[in-house]
């Protein structure tokens, strides 16, 4: 016979995040706008395990984590897109408490440029 477990929230016995075994899941994800137009500021469209973002200048966003990673050796994935303004996103020195995303114009391959839409995710272990 098969059993069904239904729950809205699963936590560890101490009330924190439950440990997933034999599977991996994103420990942080974010969809955000870097303030592509001159009149708009950086903003979070949706997120998980993100306390805030900060604008480090053209093409640079620091993503501050709510719950820290176990160490700085976590995998970061990032994507950007701005319609006809092609951009590429890279991550810069992941740390336990933040991820810094830098965006560059593909045509010049070196000039920083804000992305209208960007997203990032982190895979690894939480502290």
C-alpha distance (Angstrom), angle and dihedral (degrees) to the residues before:
residue distance angle dihedral
X1 . . .
X2 3.79 . .
X3 3.81 123.1 .
X4 3.78 126.7 -148.9
X5 3.79 122.6 -146.7
X6 3.80 115.6 -162.4
X7 3.81 121.2 -173.5
X8 3.78 138.1 152.3
X9 3.82 95.2 -153.2
X10 3.78 132.7 17.8
X11 3.81 118.0 -163.4
X12 3.77 136.7 169.4
X13 3.81 117.4 -98.1
X14 3.83 88.3 -98.0
X15 3.82 90.9 55.2
X16 3.82 97.4 -105.2
X17 3.78 132.2 109.5
X18 3.80 114.8 -46.2
X19 3.80 116.7 -116.5
X20 3.79 112.7 -115.9
X21 3.80 114.5 -143.7
X22 3.79 127.2 -160.4
X23 3.79 90.3 5.5
X24 3.77 139.5 71.6
X25 3.78 129.9 -143.0
X26 3.77 135.6 177.5
X27 3.80 109.0 -84.0
X28 3.82 90.9 -164.2
X29 3.77 133.8 16.7
X30 3.77 132.9 170.5
X31 3.80 139.8 177.6
X32 3.80 110.9 -161.6
X33 3.79 146.4 159.5
X34 3.79 118.2 -125.8
X35 3.79 92.7 -154.1
X36 3.80 96.4 -95.6
X37 3.78 94.5 179.6
X38 3.79 119.0 62.0
X39 3.80 91.2 -118.8
X40 3.79 97.9 53.5
X41 3.77 131.4 79.0
X42 3.78 127.7 -145.9
X43 3.79 111.5 -81.1
X44 3.80 140.4 176.9
X45 3.81 114.7 -119.0
X46 3.82 94.7 -176.7
X47 3.80 136.2 -21.4
X48 3.79 150.8 166.6
X49 3.84 123.9 -147.1
X50 3.82 91.8 2.9
X51 3.80 119.7 127.2
X52 3.81 96.8 -178.1
X53 3.79 146.2 -35.7
X54 3.78 128.8 -127.6
X55 3.79 130.8 -156.1
X56 3.81 112.2 -123.3
X57 3.81 94.6 -178.5
X58 3.79 134.0 -79.0
X59 3.80 110.2 -5.0
X60 3.81 95.4 -3.5
X61 3.80 127.6 112.0
X62 3.79 128.3 170.0
X63 3.80 113.9 -152.4
X64 3.81 111.8 -155.3
X65 3.81 115.0 -152.6
X66 3.80 122.9 -135.8
X67 3.82 92.5 -150.6
X68 3.81 116.8 30.6
X69 3.78 125.1 -122.6
X70 3.83 118.6 -113.8
X71 3.81 90.9 -113.4
X72 3.80 141.0 -17.2
X73 3.82 92.7 -93.1
X74 3.79 96.6 92.7
X75 3.80 126.2 125.6
X76 3.80 117.0 -109.9
X77 3.80 123.0 -161.8
X78 3.79 121.4 -169.3
X79 3.79 136.6 176.5
X80 3.77 132.8 -178.9
X81 3.77 137.1 -171.4
X82 3.77 136.8 169.7
X83 3.77 106.9 174.8
X84 3.78 108.4 -105.9
X85 3.82 92.3 -2.8
X86 3.80 98.7 86.0
X87 3.77 115.4 -152.9
X88 3.78 136.6 174.3
X89 3.77 123.3 -147.7
X90 3.77 127.1 -148.9
X91 3.78 131.8 178.5
X92 3.79 121.6 -124.7
X93 3.81 122.1 -148.8
X94 3.79 105.1 -33.2
X95 3.78 111.8 -139.4
X96 3.77 132.5 -169.8
X97 3.82 94.2 -98.9
X98 3.81 104.1 30.2
X99 3.78 147.4 24.8
X100 3.79 121.6 -147.7
X101 3.81 117.8 -151.0
X102 3.81 121.6 -162.4
X103 3.79 122.2 -167.5
X104 3.81 126.1 -158.6
X105 3.79 134.8 -174.9
X106 3.80 110.1 -105.0
X107 3.83 93.9 -145.4
X108 3.81 93.8 60.2
X109 3.82 96.3 25.7
X110 3.78 89.5 -151.8
X111 3.80 111.4 50.0
X112 3.79 114.5 96.8
X113 3.80 113.7 -124.6
X114 3.79 133.3 176.9
X115 3.80 116.8 -116.5
X116 3.78 121.6 -138.1
X117 3.79 91.3 -146.4
X118 3.78 125.4 23.9
X119 3.77 136.2 161.4
X120 3.77 137.5 -172.8
X121 3.80 138.9 -178.1
X122 3.79 134.7 -171.4
X123 3.80 126.9 -146.6
X124 3.80 120.8 -166.4
X125 3.78 140.6 75.3
X126 3.78 126.3 -45.9
X127 3.80 119.1 -130.0
